[in-house]
């Protein structure tokens, strides 16, 4: 007989496949949030920066891989992607991006009320109410997808680019 720890480690369930109706509802929510962000005038690259920053905080390899590719396709620079985790310590991000990133971080860790208030204040100085709402929805949505991928152990497969043959 195997131990519960071994069973848990080897019996991962891709919950998106196991419960497709629930996952499909999440996908529909994601599509609605994408439309809300576009209607609010948020640049698609900014949305991907939020997706990436939240995924960094949560440690979701699958979502980091997915949204890094998306950001690069949109023309985001590898330099900015490389320093995203330390965005506060650079001058590479616009005031709008900085406000959105702070708000995304506050949404991801809602236990720090002071950080939430600070992020909301900064966001309201830089973004419209529609944009503030959209950023929060983007952060909520990617947080949910992070949990699906983390709990399912969605794999990041293959090596691409120059290191593929190293």
SULPE-V424131 format. One record per residue. SS is DSSP state (hx for helix, st for strand, lp for the rest). PHI is phi in whole degrees, -180 to 180 (* if undefined). PSI is psi in whole degrees, -180 to 180 (none if undefined). Layout:
BEGIN
{{SS/PHI/PSI} {SS/PHI/PSI}}
END
This chain:
BEGIN
{{lp/*/138} {lp/-89/156} {lp/-77/158} {hx/-58/-34} {hx/-64/-45} {hx/-64/-44} {hx/-59/-45} {hx/-64/-38} {hx/-72/-31} {hx/-99/-16} {lp/-106/49} {lp/-67/141} {lp/-114/129} {lp/-75/97} {hx/-66/-23} {hx/-67/-34} {hx/-83/-36} {hx/-69/-35} {lp/-129/70} {hx/-63/-30} {hx/-64/-43} {hx/-65/-44} {hx/-65/-41} {hx/-61/-38} {hx/-62/-39} {hx/-65/-41} {hx/-63/-42} {hx/-62/-41} {hx/-62/-44} {hx/-60/-42} {hx/-65/-40} {hx/-65/-41} {hx/-65/-40} {hx/-60/-41} {hx/-67/-41} {hx/-61/-43} {hx/-63/-44} {hx/-65/-45} {hx/-62/-31} {lp/-79/-8} {lp/87/17} {lp/-77/131} {lp/-64/141} {hx/-62/-32} {hx/-65/-40} {hx/-62/-41} {hx/-60/-42} {hx/-68/-35} {hx/-62/-41} {hx/-63/-46} {hx/-57/-43} {hx/-69/-44} {hx/-64/-44} {hx/-63/-42} {hx/-66/-33} {hx/-63/-47} {hx/-60/-43} {hx/-82/-12} {lp/69/40} {lp/-97/99} {hx/-60/-43} {hx/-62/-47} {hx/-70/-35} {hx/-60/-44} {hx/-62/-50} {hx/-60/-48} {hx/-82/-21} {hx/-66/-46} {hx/-59/-43} {hx/-63/-44} {hx/-64/-42} {hx/-64/-41} {hx/-61/-32} {lp/-81/-5} {lp/100/8} {lp/-65/146} {lp/-85/149} {hx/-66/-29} {hx/-63/-50} {hx/-67/-38} {hx/-63/-37} {hx/-67/-28} {hx/-108/8} {hx/-56/-39} {hx/-62/-23} {hx/-117/36} {hx/-55/-32} {hx/-66/-25} {hx/-95/12} {lp/-127/170} {lp/-111/21} {lp/-86/-7} {lp/-116/141} {lp/-70/163} {hx/-57/-38} {hx/-65/-44} {hx/-64/-41} {hx/-63/-43} {hx/-64/-43} {hx/-67/-40} {hx/-66/-42} {hx/-63/-41} {hx/-66/-40} {hx/-64/-41} {hx/-64/-42} {hx/-66/-34} {hx/-71/-36} {hx/-73/-34} {lp/-123/82} {lp/-77/5} {lp/-79/-16} {lp/-99/93} {hx/-62/-37} {hx/-65/-42} {hx/-65/-38} {hx/-61/-49} {hx/-63/-42} {hx/-62/-45} {hx/-65/-42} {hx/-65/-42} {hx/-60/-48} {hx/-63/-41} {hx/-63/-42} {hx/-68/-21} {hx/-79/-21} {hx/-117/-33} {lp/-114/157} {lp/-75/166} {hx/-59/-39} {hx/-63/-39} {hx/-70/-40} {hx/-59/-48} {hx/-60/-44} {hx/-64/-43} {hx/-62/-43} {hx/-62/-43} {hx/-64/-40} {hx/-60/-46} {hx/-64/-43} {hx/-60/-44} {hx/-66/-46} {hx/-69/-32} {hx/-58/-44} {hx/-64/-45} {hx/-65/-36} {hx/-57/-45} {hx/-66/-38} {hx/-61/-48} {hx/-70/-39} {hx/-66/-48} {hx/-70/-27} {hx/-86/-14} {lp/57/47} {lp/-58/129} {lp/-82/151} {lp/-105/113} {lp/-108/154} {lp/75/157} {lp/-118/131} {lp/-115/159} {hx/83/-160} {hx/-64/-26} {hx/-86/-3} {hx/-60/-30} {hx/-111/14} {lp/-73/none}}
END
